[in-house]
Amino acid sequence: MTHPTHPTGVPPARVQALLAREREAYVQRHPRCRALSDRAAPQLMFGVPLHWMNDWSTPFALQVAEARGATLTDADGHTLADFCLGDTGAMFGHSPAPVAEALATQARRGLTTMLPNEDAAVVGELLAERFGLPRWQFAMTATDANRFVLRWLRAATGRQVLLVFNGCYHGTVDDVFVDLVHGQPVQRASLLGQVHDLTTTTRVVEFNDLAALEAALAPGDVACVLAEPVMTNIGMVLPEPGFWAEAQRIVRRHGSLLVLDETHTLSSGPGGYGRAHGLQPDAVVVGKALGGGMPCAAYGFTAELAARAEAAKRAAPPGHSGIGTTLTANLLAMAAMRATLTQLMTPATFAGMHALAGQVADGLRAAIAHHDLPWCVTQVGARVEFQFCPQPPRNGSQAEAAMDAALEHALHLALLNRGVLITPFHNMMLVCPDTTPAQVQRLLDAFSEVLAAVCGGEAA
């Protein structure tokens, strides 16, 4: 039975017991992964290519042998139904055929030249059509795209200050790592090597708080509001009815600009959440899924903003703008984006993904209700998340308060041991075009089995 006095409904002792059992089961099931992890340890810091790969709940890294469609095979031969999908990077499946074929063809013709080809014109046309913004530029990652957009907009407006929402995530852009602590802006303590005080040029308010947004913009010095239309990286936080309609009016009234980071919310449709819900941003950033898994990103401007940005560039002294990298818009990336936009980012593709994600959300809700747990489930297009609170949080502080790292780790590892992979950061699941009803059922069966274990039964 659940624990009525614990916020998550699950006592910590039961969580720790489940985690211990699942860690031992993982070790027994993955001797090859352990051997490969041991091999990498002397050369790789933290034993992995990037330190945050240790944020998974596993005792040592799960090593990948192959990833195709919605299926991942590990080095020990276990086949997993993948609902993580590279944390959205493989939103259209691992190695989708149109992208793989386009890459193979382009690889024989050239990889990178610092020059455009026909793909550039086609990709620009398709992005303008999808997102409703006429002028575009490219980057290698959404982090770079966000960083470049901030430079363009500060130059175009002559303003230095950025406004973000508490708990936001926009990659590793320095400016966004400011949190609200007891109502005061505080630079995030976990940042490594940070030498500048970010609070001097970054303001932060809670999502869905129109009064706070108004007050923060009132001085008239904010270049732009950088936001996901739905917060996704602290657990999902949905905009309240009417929030964005009024927020856009407030932003414009104070002469600021609105930038929507659609890197995760692209799950909402071919033009992202903003296009699906009638928002009118001044700029949009898209990354991760845009190239079907290839490193690439894009950002688009309104005609008015593009003109101001171009004027700022022409008026600046000669020299490096601080915008762009040598490999940006390389021929492989452009080929991948063209294939993704023409063959994967279509209304028909998203319709199937959304329907199947709805089945995931309904099944999770049924399992949670069966065990009388005080949890909620949120869906944004093909993206589904469960959170350890009875009602969806309305801002980043509430979302963070609902988190329970130990419970997350226990659930994630237990699901992995039952052949299901979900995102290691919070409790996100993503459906792609290759996800099958059988894989959805595998997820729901595993989820129900794990809940039975953690809520009072024995681990299976």
N, C-alpha and C positions, 0 to 999 in steps of 0.2 A: 504494500500500500504506500501511497505518497505521504510525505511529511508535511502536515498542515502548518507548522510553525517556521519552516524554512522557506525563504522567498521563491526558490525554484521548485519547491514541492519534493525535493530529493535531499535527504540528509547527507552531509559530506562524507560520513563514514562509508555509506553505501557506494558513493562515487569512487572513493579511493579503493574499495574492494574490487569494484568492476575494473578500474584502471589497472590494478595489479594483475588481475587474471588475463586481461587482454594484452598487456605488455608481454607476459610470458608466452601467450599463444602466438603473438607476432614473432617473437624470437625463434620459437620452434618451427614456424612456417617459412622462415626467410633466411636460411643459411647462406645462400648465394648473395643476397643483398648485404648481409653482414660482412661477408668476405670482401665484397667490392668496397664497402664503406671503410673497412680496415685498410684496404689497399690505398684509398684516397687520403687517409688521415695524415700521413707524413708530408704530403705536398700541398694539400688544400687547407686553407684556414678554416677552422671549425669542421673540417672534414668534408665540406661541400663546396660547390662552385660559387654559391652566394650564401652568405651567413644565414639569411632568413629561411633557407631550405630546412634549417633545424627547427623551425616553428611548427612543423607537422608534429602530430602526437606520437609518432613512432619512436621506439628506442634508438634506432639508427635509420638512415635514409632509405626509403623505398627506392629501389633502382629500376629504371624503366628499360624494358627490352624493346617494346613496340607500342605505338599509339595510333590507332586508326578509327575513324568514325567516333563512336561513343564508347569505345573499348580500349582499355589500357592493359597491357601484359607486362608483369614485372619480371625481374631477372630469375625468379624462382618458378616461373611458368604459370603463376596465378593470373586468371583473367578477371578484370574488374570492370563493372559498369561505372563509367566515369561521368559523374555529375559535377565535377570540379571544372574540367575542360580548361585547364591552364588559367583558372580564375578569370575567365572570359576571353582570354587570348585565342582559344579554340572554340569560340561560340558557335561556329558553323561546322564543328567536328574536327577531329585530328586529321591532318593531311587530306583535306577535301579534294576530290578528283580534279575539279576545274582549276584549282590553284596549283596542285602538284603538276598538272600538265602544262600550265602556263609557265611555271618556273623551269621545267625541263626544257621547254622550247626556247625561252629567253636565255637560259644558261649557255646555250650553244651560240647565241648571237652576241653576248656580252653581258657583263655583270654590273659594272659601274664605270661611268665616263665623265661625270659632272656636266652632262648635256641631256636635253630632253629628247624623247621620241614620240611617236604617235600616241602611245599610251597616256602621256601626260594630258593631252587635249581631251581624250575620251574620259579619263578619270575626273578631270575638272568639270566636264559637262554633267557627268553622272552625280557627282557630289552636289552640284548646284541644284540639280533636279530633285534629289532626295531631301536635302536639308533646307532648300529655299533661300540659300545665301549665294550670291553670284561670284564672289572672289575667293580664291583658295591658295594656300601654301602648304608645304609638307614638312614632316619631321620624321625622326626614326622611332620615337616613342611619344606617348601622350605626355609624359613628363616634359620632354623637350618642347612639345607643342604648347603646353601651358606656359612654360617659361618664355617662349618666344612671343606668345600673345601678350603677356604682361609687358614685355619690352615695347612692342608695337603700340599698345594702348597707353602706356605712360608717355611715350614719345608723342602720340597723336593728341593727347589731352593736356599735356603739360602738368599733369597731376602725378603724385608719387604714391599715394596711399591705396592699398588693396583692402577689400572687405571679403571675408570668408565666413562660413558657418561653423560653429563649434562642432568638432568631431569630423571635419571634412577630410577628404583624401583626394589629392590631385598629383599623385606620384611623389617624386622627391624634390619638388620645387621648394626651395628654402622658405619662401615667403609665407607658405600656408601653415607652418608648424607652430601655430599660436592657439592656445586653448583658453577656455573660460574656467577659472578655478575660483569658486565662491564669488562669481560675478565679475572677476577681474581678469584681464588678458595676461596670460603667462606663456613665455616661450617654453616649448616642450622640453622637459628635462632630459629625455632620452636621446636628443640630437647629439651626434658626435662631431667634434671639431667646429662647432658653430662659433663664429667670432663676432658677428654683428647682432645687435639687439633688434630682433624682428618686430617687437611691439611698437617701434617708432614709426613703421610704415605699414603695419598690418593691423586692421581692426577685426574683431570677431564678435558675432552675435549668435544667438540660438536660432536654429531653423524654425520656421513657422511663427516667429515673433516679429510682427509688423511694426510695433512701436519701437522696438530696439533697432530695427533696420532703419526706420525714419531718423531716429536720434543719431545713429552712427554716420548717416549720410549728410546730415544737416550742415556740418561745417563747409561742405562744398569742395572738399579736397580729395575725394575718392575717385580714382581713375575708373575702377570697375569693381563689380561684384562677380567673383568667380565661384560658381556653384554647380553641383550636380542637381538636376531637376528633382531627383529623388536621392537622398543620401543613401549610400550603399556600403560603405566600408567600415561602419561602426555598428553593423546590423542595419537593416533597411528602415529609413524614416520617410514616410510619405508626406507630401505637402497636403495641408488641410484644404478643404474646399475653399476656393477663392483666394488662397494665399498667393499664387503666382500672378494672378490678374492684378491684385493690388500691389504686390511687390514690384512688378514691372512699372507701374505708374509712379511709385515712390522713387525708384532708381532714375527714371527719366526726369522727374521733377527736380532732382538735385544735380542734373547734368552728368551723371555717371553712366557707365555702360554695363551691359549684362553679358557675361560669358557663361555659356552652358558647357560643362564638361560631360559629354555623352559617352564616355569610354565604357562605362558599365551599363548605362541606361539605354544603350543601343539595342538591348534586348526587347525594347518596347515596339520596335518596328523599323522599316527601312530608313526612316528619317529620324530615328531616336524618339525619346519621350517628348521633347519639345514640339516636334512636327506632329506627333500623334495627338497632342493635347492643345495645339493652337498657340504655343508660346512664340514670342517674337524677339529672340536674342539679337544682340549686336554681333556676337561672335559665337562660334561653336567649335569645340575640340572633339575629335574622334580618334581613338587609338585601338590597340590590341586586336580586336576582331576584324578590323578593316582590311587587313591583308591575309585573312584566313590562317593566321599563325606566324606570318613573316613580320619581322620588326618594321613597323611603319606607322605613321599617324598623319593626320591632316587637320588643318584649322581653316575655317571659313569666316569671312567678314561680309557685312552689308556693303552695298556700293558706297554709301556715305563714309563709313568707317575706313574702307579700303582707300578711298581718296585721301582722307586725312593721314593715314599711315604712309602712303606713297609720298605725300607732300613732306612729311617729317623726314623721310629718308633722303629725299632730294635736297632738303635744306641742311642736312647734317654735313659736317666735314668729311672728306674722304677717309676711308679706313674701314676696319672691321666693325660691323654693327652689333656684334654679340649675338647674332641670330643666324642659325644654320650650322650644319656640320658637313664634312666632305661627302659622306655616304648618304646624306639625305636625298630622297627622291631618286635613288639608284634604280637602274633598269629592272632589277629583280623585284624590288618593292613595288614599282609602278605596275609591273605585269601582274603581281599578286593582287593589288587593289583593283585593277581592271577586271580580273576574273571574279573576285568576290562581289563587286558591285553589279556585274552583269548577270551572274549565274546563281549567287547565293543570297544577296541582300534584296530579296523580292517579297512582295506581299504574300504570295502563296507559301513561300518558305516559312515566313513568320507565323502565318495562320496555323500551320501544323505544329510549330514549336509551342505556340501559346496554348493550344488546346491540350497538348500533352502535359505542359507545365501545370495547367489547371487540374489535371488528374493527380499530379504529384501533390499540389497544395491541398486538395480535398482529402487525399489519403492520409497525409500528415495530420490534418485536423482531426480526422476520425480516430487515429491512433492516440493522439494527445487527449482527446475527450474520453476515450475508453479508459485511460489511466487517471483521469481527473486531474491532469497537470495544469498549473496556471501559466500555460504558454500560449503564444499566438503564432499565426502563420501569415506571411505577407507575400504577395505575388506582384511582380512588375514584368509583364510580358513573359519572356521565357525564363525569368529569374524568380526563384522561390527561396524564402528564408523562414526558419522558425527561431523565435526568440523567447527567452525565459521570463516572460512577463505576460499578464493576462490580456492586455490591450497593446496594440502597436504603439511604440514610443513616438512622441511628437517632436523630440529634439535630440541632439547628440548626447546631452547629459543624461537624459532618461535611458537612452539606448545603452550607454556605457554602464549605467547602474544595473542594468538587467543582465550584464555579462557575467559568466562564471567560467573562468578558464579551465578549472579542473573538470567540470562537467562536460564542457566542450571536448576536451581531450579524450575523456573516457568514451563519449558517444562516437566521436570521429574514428577512434582506433577500433572500437567494437564493430562499427560499420565496415571499415576496411577489412577486418578479419572475416567478415561475412560477404566479401566480394563487391563492396560498394565504396566508391571514393567521392567524398564531398570536399568543399573548399576548406583548407586548414584554418583560415582566418574567419572567425565566427561561423555561422551555420548556413551558408549559401549553397544552393543547388541550381544547376543550369541545365536546360534541355536543349539539344541541338537537333539538326535535321535527321541525324542518324540514330538518335535515341529511339528505342523500340518500346512498345507497351510491355514486353516481357522484362526489359530492364527497369522500367518504372515499377513493375510489380516486385521485382527483386529488391529494389530500394525500400518499398513499403513493407515488405515482409521482414527485411532485416531491421528496419526501424522499429517495427512492432516487437520483434524478438528482443531487441536491446532495451526497449522501454520496459518490457516485462522483467528483464534481469535487474535493471536499476531501480525499479519500483517495488521490488519485493520478492521476485522469483529468483531462481538460481541462473547463473549465466549458462547459456547453452554451449 
